[in-house]
Amino acid sequence: MNNLAEPIDMKEVMEILDGDKELLIECFDELLNSMPQTLAEIQSAIEQGNASSLDEAAHKLKGSLKYMAAGTAADVAYQLKTMGKEENLSLADNIFSTLCEECEKVQDFMERYKVGI
């Protein structure tokens, strides 16, 4: 599962977690459980035009994704965080759509990985 096309770099995440597969599953479960709520917070912030809330929610998701070596999804979350920080939400809907697609890839990967253990 170290395919470069995968949404999580397993080599990197196992280095981060010192090869602890039990911790990996705990982290996957935590992200799987928290991601829908955080995405809903991001969507709500965009709909309300609340740049500060967008910055906070996108920052939280970016950190979690980065820790799990989900680089592409983390980069997209970072774009939204930056939009919130700069109070420029003009492209936020489009970027949020991309974020949802990338997070879905991450979720699918984590679920497939857990089944394969």
N, C-alpha and C positions, 0 to 999 in steps of 0.2 A: 504493500500500500504506500510505497514511497514514490509513486508516480508524480512527476512534476505537474501534471494536469489536475491533481487532486487539490481540493480547497484547503486541506491542512497538510503542512509539511511534517510528517510523522517523525522524521529524523530529528528535526529541530525541537518539536514538542517533547520528545523523549529525552533530549539533552536538557531541556528546561526542567523536566521532572525527574532527572537522574535515573531514568529507566524504570520508574515506579508505575507499573501498569494499573495497580489498584488505584493510585492517585489519579492516573489518567482518566479512568472510568468515572471517578468522583467528579473530576473537573468537567468531563463531557456532560455528565448528568446535571451539574449545576448550570452550565451554559444552556443546555437544552431546556431546562426549567425556567431560566430567567430571560432568555432571548425574546419570546413572544411579548412579554410585558414591556421590555425595553423598546422593542420595535413599535409597540402601541404608544409609548411615551413620545418617541420620535415623531410618529405620524401626527399625534395630537399637537405637539409643539409646532409642526409645520402648518397644520390646518389653522391654528390659532395665531400664526405669525409671531410666536414667542421665541425669539432668537436665543435668549438666555437658557430656556428649558431645552431647546434643541442642542445647544452647546453641551449642557450637562449630560443629557441622555446619550448623545452620540459619543461623548467622551467615555462614559461608562462602558458602552458596548465595544468601542474601539479597544479599550484596555483588555477586556475579556477575550476578544478575538485575537489580539496580538499575542497574549499569553498562550493561547492555544495554537499559535503558529498558523492562523488563518489569515495570511497576509493580504490577499485580495479583498476580502470582506472588511478587514481592519482598515485598509486604505480608503475604501468607500465610506466607512463610518467617519474616518478622519476628515474627509471632504465635507461631510455634513457638520462636523464639529467646527470646522473652520468657517463655514457659512454662518453658523450661529454666532461664533465669536466676532465675526466681521459684520454681523447684522445684515447679511445679504442673502435672502431666502429665495431669490428669483429662480434658481434652478433646483431648489430643494426637492420638489416633487419628482423630477426626473432622477436625481441622485438617490432619493429614497426608494424608488422603483428598482434601481440597480442594486441597492443594498439588500432589499428583500430577496432578490434573485440569488445574490451571493450567500446570504444567510441560509436560504433554503438548501443550497449546495452543501454548506457546512453541516447543517442539521442531518441531511441525508447521509453524508459521509460518516458522521459520528454514530448514527444509528446502525449503519452497515458494519462499521468497525466493531461495535459492541456485540453484534450478532455473531461476528466471525471469531470472537475470542473463545 
